Amino acid sequence: MNGILVIDKPRGLTSHDVVMVVKKRLGAKKAGHIGTLDPIATGILPVCINGATRLARFLEGGRKEYVASIKLGEETDTYDAEGNVVLKKDITSVRKEDIIAVVHSFRGRIRQTPPMFSAIKVNGVALYRLARQGVEVERAPRDVEIYDIHVEDITFPFTTVGVTCSKGTYVRSLAFDIGRKLGCGAHLVGLRRTSNGIFSVNDSVSMDNACEKDIIPVERLFADLPGISVDEVSALRIRNGLIPFNNGSAMELNISSSIKDGEMIKFTLNGRIIALANYKGSNEFRLERVFK
């Protein structure tokens, strides 16, 4: 039982809570989530089961898609509805066209300052622990990519925004920054993740109904990776951490010219993935993950 179970996370639970429920429900030895959703959020939360926990780093870098509900006129200390209101402003002068223009202005690569209530560590201490003590520290802004952002609905004081973004983007911070740019303040009141890398809502199951048959096998996860089929002897060497055709002998494998230096490839035995490797060029590989 190895693979990914894509859970449609309910509101009110932490990502860790979901992992514990899934682990107990399936009787899995190991489990871990790809990406984190705050308790206020719902939607796509991929959970790695058993051996697939070692694959998380290969799957967590994809684009994320969200539908965010933002309340204008109020800021909170957490940037979302879980926190305390720290600022209130009148929004009667805010026009719909202003909201649309400001929201669209966040498209592209932006510098985003993480919220104090986050798991990012400063000098080994998580920011949220400092925030709970009333301590605020300077946070270094980070580059994130907003591939698309658009307004889906405006019903004052709320606006609904669709966002497609890179890993590491805090939608809470995005809501806060939109409010600041409008001059009225804002915070996140609802968030649903509809896509996480290769996973979409169509892949998801409810936490209460999840079962073993819903697990996505490793082979499907890497179906689009270029593959090299090997025999039993080569497979044994690969599983022992060796690549038997480095140093030039890989010419026999007829490496496709479409495989670029630095690209991830898979080694397969009888159609089953036995390893992931990084193609270094000149028929050289570096093993990244071996499946026993």
C-alpha positions as CSV (number, residue, x, y, z in Angstrom):
1,M,0.0,0.0,0.0
2,N,2.1,2.9,-1.4
3,G,0.9,6.0,-3.2
4,I,-1.0,9.2,-2.7
5,L,-4.4,9.7,-1.3
6,V,-5.9,13.1,-2.3
7,I,-8.1,14.3,0.5
8,D,-10.7,17.1,0.2
9,K,-9.9,18.6,3.5
10,P,-12.8,19.9,5.6
11,R,-12.7,23.2,7.4
12,G,-11.6,23.4,11.0
13,L,-8.8,20.7,10.9
14,T,-5.1,21.2,10.6
15,S,-3.3,19.4,7.8
16,H,-1.6,17.2,10.5
17,D,-5.1,16.3,11.9
18,V,-6.1,15.0,8.4
19,V,-2.9,12.9,8.2
20,M,-3.5,11.3,11.5
21,V,-7.1,10.4,10.6
22,V,-6.0,8.9,7.3
23,K,-3.1,7.0,8.8
24,K,-5.4,5.4,11.4
25,R,-8.2,4.7,8.9
26,L,-5.9,2.9,6.5
27,G,-3.7,1.3,9.1
28,A,-0.7,2.9,7.3
29,K,2.8,2.8,8.9
30,K,3.7,6.2,7.6
31,A,1.9,9.2,6.2
32,G,2.6,12.8,5.4
33,H,1.0,15.7,3.5
34,I,2.2,17.6,0.5
35,G,1.8,21.3,1.1
36,T,-0.1,22.7,4.1
37,L,-3.6,24.1,4.4
38,D,-4.6,26.3,7.3
39,P,-7.6,25.1,9.5
40,I,-9.8,27.8,7.8
41,A,-9.1,26.3,4.4
42,T,-10.7,23.4,2.5
43,G,-9.8,21.4,-0.6
44,I,-6.9,19.5,-2.1
45,L,-4.5,18.0,0.4
46,P,-2.4,15.1,-1.0
47,V,-1.4,12.6,1.6
48,C,1.6,10.3,1.0
49,I,1.1,6.8,2.2
50,N,4.0,4.6,3.4
51,G,6.8,4.5,0.9
52,A,5.4,7.4,-1.0
53,T,6.3,9.7,1.9
54,R,9.8,9.8,0.3
55,L,8.3,11.3,-2.9
56,A,6.9,14.5,-1.4
57,R,9.8,16.7,-2.5
58,F,9.3,15.6,-6.1
59,L,5.6,16.5,-6.1
60,E,5.4,19.7,-3.9
61,G,6.7,22.3,-6.4
62,G,3.8,22.5,-8.8
63,R,1.3,25.4,-9.2
64,K,-1.5,25.8,-6.7
65,E,-5.0,27.0,-7.5
66,Y,-7.3,28.6,-5.0
67,V,-10.7,30.4,-4.6
68,A,-10.3,32.9,-1.8
69,S,-13.1,34.9,0.0
70,I,-11.8,38.2,1.3
71,K,-13.6,40.6,3.6
72,L,-12.8,44.3,3.1
73,G,-12.6,46.9,5.8
74,E,-11.0,44.8,8.6
75,E,-7.5,43.6,9.3
76,T,-6.8,40.8,11.8
77,D,-3.5,39.8,13.5
78,T,-3.5,36.5,11.6
79,Y,-4.6,37.9,8.3
80,D,-7.6,35.6,8.4
81,A,-10.9,35.1,10.2
82,E,-9.2,33.0,12.9
83,G,-7.5,36.1,14.4
84,N,-8.5,39.2,16.3
85,V,-9.6,42.3,14.5
86,V,-6.9,45.0,14.8
87,L,-8.2,47.6,12.4
88,K,-11.5,48.7,11.0
89,K,-12.1,51.1,8.1
90,D,-15.1,52.4,6.2
91,I,-15.4,51.0,2.7
92,T,-18.2,53.1,1.3
93,S,-15.7,54.9,-1.0
94,V,-14.3,51.7,-2.4
95,R,-15.5,51.0,-5.9
96,K,-15.8,47.7,-7.7
97,E,-13.5,48.9,-10.5
98,D,-10.9,49.8,-7.8
99,I,-11.0,46.3,-6.4
100,I,-10.6,44.7,-9.9
101,A,-7.7,47.0,-10.7
102,V,-5.9,46.3,-7.5
103,V,-6.4,42.5,-7.6
104,H,-5.1,42.4,-11.2
105,S,-2.0,44.4,-10.1
106,F,-0.7,41.4,-8.2
107,R,-0.2,39.3,-11.4
108,G,3.4,38.2,-12.1
109,R,6.4,37.9,-9.8
110,I,5.9,39.7,-6.5
111,R,7.7,40.2,-3.2
112,Q,5.6,38.8,-0.4
113,T,6.2,39.2,3.4
114,P,5.0,36.0,5.3
115,P,2.5,36.6,8.1
116,M,3.7,36.4,11.7
117,F,1.2,33.5,12.2
118,S,3.1,31.0,10.1
119,A,5.4,28.0,10.5
120,I,8.4,29.8,9.1
121,K,11.3,29.8,11.6
122,V,13.5,32.7,12.7
123,N,16.6,31.6,14.7
124,G,15.0,28.2,15.1
125,V,11.7,29.4,16.5
126,A,8.4,29.2,14.5
127,L,6.9,32.7,13.9
128,Y,3.5,31.7,15.2
129,R,5.0,30.9,18.6
130,L,6.5,34.4,18.8
131,A,3.2,35.9,17.6
132,R,1.3,34.1,20.4
133,Q,3.7,35.7,22.9
134,G,2.9,39.1,21.4
135,V,6.3,39.4,19.8
136,E,6.6,40.6,16.2
137,V,9.9,40.3,14.3
138,E,11.0,41.5,10.9
139,R,10.4,38.9,8.1
140,A,12.3,38.9,4.9
141,P,10.1,39.2,1.9
142,R,10.2,36.3,-0.6
143,D,9.7,36.1,-4.3
144,V,6.5,34.3,-5.4
145,E,4.8,34.0,-8.7
146,I,1.1,34.8,-9.2
147,Y,0.4,33.2,-12.6
148,D,-3.2,34.4,-12.6
149,I,-5.5,36.3,-10.2
150,H,-8.9,37.6,-11.0
151,V,-12.1,38.7,-9.3
152,E,-15.0,36.2,-9.5
153,D,-17.5,38.1,-7.4
154,I,-18.0,41.3,-5.4
155,T,-20.7,41.5,-2.8
156,F,-19.7,44.2,-0.3
157,P,-17.9,43.8,2.0
158,F,-16.8,40.5,0.4
159,T,-14.9,39.8,-2.8
160,T,-14.2,36.4,-4.2
161,V,-10.8,36.0,-6.0
162,G,-9.4,33.1,-8.1
163,V,-5.6,32.6,-7.7
164,T,-3.1,30.5,-9.5
165,C,0.3,30.7,-7.8
166,S,3.6,29.2,-7.0
167,K,4.7,27.1,-4.1
168,G,5.3,29.2,-1.0
169,T,2.6,31.8,-1.7
170,Y,0.5,32.8,1.4
171,V,-3.0,33.7,0.2
172,R,-3.6,35.2,3.6
173,S,-0.8,37.7,2.9
174,L,-2.2,38.3,-0.6
175,A,-5.6,39.2,1.0
176,F,-3.8,41.5,3.5
177,D,-1.8,43.2,0.8
178,I,-4.9,43.7,-1.4
179,G,-6.6,45.5,1.6
180,R,-3.5,47.7,2.2
181,K,-3.3,48.7,-1.5
182,L,-7.0,49.5,-1.5
183,G,-6.5,51.6,1.7
184,C,-9.3,49.9,3.6
185,G,-7.7,46.8,5.0
186,A,-8.8,43.2,4.4
187,H,-8.5,39.6,5.7
188,L,-9.2,36.1,4.4
189,V,-12.5,34.6,5.5
190,G,-12.5,31.5,3.3
191,L,-10.1,29.5,1.1
192,R,-10.5,26.5,-1.1
193,R,-7.6,24.9,-2.9
194,T,-8.9,23.4,-6.1
195,S,-5.5,22.2,-7.5
196,N,-2.1,21.2,-6.2
197,G,0.4,20.4,-8.8
198,I,-0.8,17.4,-10.8
199,F,-3.7,16.8,-8.4
200,S,-7.2,18.3,-8.9
201,V,-10.6,18.1,-7.2
202,N,-11.4,15.2,-9.6
203,D,-8.7,13.1,-7.8
204,S,-10.0,13.9,-4.3
205,V,-12.1,11.9,-1.8
206,S,-13.6,13.0,1.5
207,M,-11.6,12.2,4.6
208,D,-14.5,10.1,6.1
209,N,-14.9,7.9,2.9
210,A,-11.2,7.4,2.0
211,C,-10.1,3.8,1.6
212,E,-7.3,1.9,0.0
213,K,-8.8,1.7,-3.5
214,D,-8.6,5.5,-3.6
215,I,-4.8,5.5,-3.4
216,I,-3.1,6.8,-6.5
217,P,-0.2,4.4,-7.3
218,V,3.3,5.7,-7.8
219,E,3.4,4.7,-11.5
220,R,0.5,7.1,-12.3
221,L,2.1,10.0,-10.4
222,F,5.1,9.9,-12.7
223,A,3.4,8.7,-15.9
224,D,4.5,11.7,-17.9
225,L,8.2,11.4,-16.9
226,P,10.5,10.1,-19.7
227,G,11.4,6.5,-18.8
228,I,14.2,4.0,-19.4
229,S,13.3,0.3,-19.2
230,V,16.0,-2.0,-17.7
231,D,16.5,-5.7,-17.2
232,E,16.7,-7.7,-13.9
233,V,20.4,-7.4,-13.6
234,S,20.5,-3.6,-14.1
235,A,17.5,-3.2,-11.8
236,L,19.3,-5.1,-9.0
237,R,22.3,-2.8,-9.3
238,I,20.1,0.3,-9.3
239,R,18.3,-0.9,-6.2
240,N,21.7,-1.2,-4.6
241,G,22.4,2.5,-5.4
242,L,24.5,1.9,-8.6
243,I,23.8,3.0,-12.1
244,P,25.4,0.3,-14.3
245,F,25.4,2.3,-17.5
246,N,27.1,5.5,-16.4
247,N,30.5,6.4,-17.9
248,G,29.4,6.2,-21.5
249,S,27.9,2.7,-21.7
250,A,24.4,4.3,-21.6
251,M,24.7,4.9,-25.4
252,E,23.0,1.5,-25.7
253,L,19.9,3.0,-24.1
254,N,19.3,5.4,-27.0
255,I,18.6,8.4,-24.7
256,S,16.0,10.6,-26.4
257,S,17.3,13.9,-27.5
258,S,14.2,15.5,-25.9
259,I,15.5,14.7,-22.5
260,K,17.2,17.8,-21.2
261,D,20.1,18.1,-18.8
262,G,18.8,18.3,-15.2
263,E,15.5,16.6,-16.1
264,M,14.0,13.9,-13.9
265,I,13.6,10.5,-15.5
266,K,12.3,7.1,-14.3
267,F,13.9,3.6,-14.5
268,T,11.3,0.9,-14.9
269,L,11.4,-2.9,-14.7
270,N,8.5,-4.6,-16.5
271,G,6.5,-1.4,-16.4
272,R,7.0,-0.7,-12.7
273,I,9.1,2.2,-11.5
274,I,12.2,1.2,-9.6
275,A,14.0,4.5,-9.4
276,L,13.9,8.2,-10.2
277,A,17.1,9.8,-11.4
278,N,18.4,13.2,-12.6
279,Y,19.8,13.2,-16.1
280,K,23.2,15.1,-16.0
281,G,23.8,14.9,-19.7
282,S,26.4,12.9,-21.7
283,N,24.5,9.7,-20.7
284,E,25.2,10.3,-17.0
285,F,22.6,10.0,-14.2
286,R,22.3,10.7,-10.5
287,L,19.9,8.5,-8.5
288,E,17.4,10.6,-6.6
289,R,15.0,7.9,-5.2
290,V,15.2,4.1,-5.3
291,F,12.2,1.9,-4.7
292,K,12.9,-1.5,-3.1
